Amino acid sequence: MSGKTLSVLDYLNKLVAGHLQPGDKTHMLYPTAISQTLKMRIVDVGEGIATIEMDTDPDIHGNQQGTVHGGLLAELADAAIGTAHSTLMSETESFTSIELKMNYFRPVWTNRLKAIARPVQSGRTITHYQCQIVRDDGKVAALASSVVMTLRGEKAAGR
């Protein structure tokens, strides 16, 4: 079986391009279990940035008003931000979200959402991200801001 251990960024770029080889792997779990369950797709990735798409349906993802549940939008934003930050991690590093704030602007029904995550300010340990969730009509449905902490050494072990 061919393949090798790749950096997260190289692995995800090959995944997006459809060029993963059998046995290619990285030290983080991709695709993630939650992304597979919710059918999220990584469509663009770069150093510290990521875009994830998801098709929504109120019959599956709906709340009591018949629109897509805001918690799903929060998960989509968190997935995009986590994917963006994972591209910066070495094999001895991990990370954790320490804050996630959502602002909701427009309702979502049956739609193809795009979550676009990028850093606003990056430090050695703490990085602040913003993530726009855009509907297929080009309008922003929600905006997330998040703070992510990079873990190293003992703190990263087993995470």
C-alpha positions in Angstrom: 0.0 0.0 0.0 1.5 3.4 -1.0 1.0 6.5 1.0 2.8 8.5 3.7 2.3 10.7 6.7 1.6 14.2 5.5 1.3 17.6 7.2 -2.4 18.4 7.9 -2.3 21.2 5.2 -0.8 18.8 2.6 -3.3 16.1 3.5 -6.3 18.4 3.3 -5.1 20.0 0.0 -4.8 16.5 -1.5 -8.3 15.7 0.0 -9.8 18.8 -1.6 -8.1 18.1 -5.0 -9.2 14.4 -4.9 -5.6 13.2 -5.0 -5.3 11.2 -1.8 -3.5 7.9 -2.3 -4.3 4.8 -0.3 -2.4 4.9 2.9 -2.0 8.7 2.9 -2.5 9.9 6.4 -1.9 12.8 8.8 -1.6 13.0 12.6 -5.2 14.4 13.0 -8.4 12.6 12.2 -9.8 13.6 8.8 -12.6 13.5 7.8 -13.9 14.0 11.3 -16.8 11.9 12.6 -19.1 14.9 13.1 -18.3 16.2 9.6 -19.2 12.8 8.1 -22.4 12.6 10.1 -23.5 16.1 9.0 -22.1 15.7 5.5 -19.8 18.7 5.6 -17.3 19.1 2.9 -13.9 20.9 3.0 -13.8 22.8 -0.3 -10.8 25.1 0.2 -7.9 25.1 2.6 -4.7 27.1 3.1 -2.3 28.0 5.9 -4.7 29.0 8.8 -7.8 29.3 6.6 -10.5 26.9 5.5 -13.9 26.9 3.7 -16.4 24.2 4.4 -19.7 23.6 2.6 -22.9 21.9 3.8 -26.3 21.4 2.3 -29.1 22.1 4.7 -32.6 20.9 4.9 -35.1 22.0 7.6 -36.7 18.5 7.5 -33.4 17.2 8.8 -31.7 20.2 10.5 -34.8 22.2 11.5 -35.9 23.9 14.7 -39.4 24.5 16.0 -39.9 27.5 13.7 -39.1 25.4 10.6 -35.7 27.0 9.9 -32.3 25.4 10.2 -31.2 25.3 13.8 -28.7 27.9 14.9 -26.7 25.2 16.7 -26.0 23.6 13.3 -24.6 26.9 12.1 -22.4 27.1 15.2 -21.1 23.5 14.5 -20.4 24.5 10.9 -18.4 27.5 12.0 -16.6 25.6 14.6 -15.6 22.9 12.0 -14.3 25.5 9.6 -12.3 27.3 12.4 -11.0 24.0 13.7 -10.0 22.9 10.2 -8.2 26.3 9.6 -6.3 26.0 12.8 -5.4 22.3 12.3 -3.4 23.3 9.2 -0.9 25.1 11.5 -0.3 22.1 13.8 2.8 20.0 13.9 2.7 16.4 15.1 3.5 17.5 18.7 0.8 20.1 18.9 -3.0 20.1 19.3 -5.5 22.8 20.0 -8.8 23.6 21.8 -11.5 26.2 21.3 -11.8 28.3 24.4 -14.6 30.6 23.1 -17.2 30.6 20.3 -19.6 33.5 19.8 -22.3 33.5 17.1 -24.3 36.4 15.6 -27.2 35.3 13.5 -28.4 37.7 10.7 -30.7 35.7 8.4 -32.7 32.5 8.5 -31.6 29.4 6.6 -33.9 26.8 5.0 -32.9 24.5 2.2 -29.6 25.9 1.2 -25.9 25.3 0.4 -24.0 27.1 3.2 -20.4 28.0 2.9 -18.4 28.7 6.2 -15.3 30.7 5.5 -12.8 30.8 8.4 -9.7 33.0 8.7 -7.6 34.3 11.6 -8.0 37.9 12.7 -5.0 37.9 15.0 -2.5 35.0 15.5 -0.2 34.6 18.5 2.1 31.8 19.6 -0.6 30.3 21.9 -3.9 32.2 21.2 -5.5 32.8 17.8 -8.7 34.8 17.2 -10.8 33.7 14.2 -13.8 35.0 12.3 -16.0 32.8 10.2 -18.7 34.0 7.9 -21.5 31.6 7.0 -22.8 32.6 3.6 -26.0 31.3 2.0 -26.1 30.3 -1.6 -27.7 33.8 -2.5 -24.4 35.4 -1.3 -26.0 36.9 1.9 -24.3 36.3 5.3 -26.5 34.2 7.5 -24.2 34.3 10.5 -20.9 35.4 11.8 -18.8 33.5 14.3 -15.9 34.7 16.3 -13.7 32.2 18.1 -10.6 32.0 20.3 -8.4 28.9 19.8 -5.5 27.9 22.1 -2.6 25.9 20.8 -1.4 23.1 23.1 2.2 21.8 23.1 4.2 19.1 24.8 2.4 17.4 27.7 -0.7 19.5 27.2 -1.1 18.2 23.7 -0.6 14.6 24.6 -3.6 12.4 24.0 -5.7 15.1 22.5 
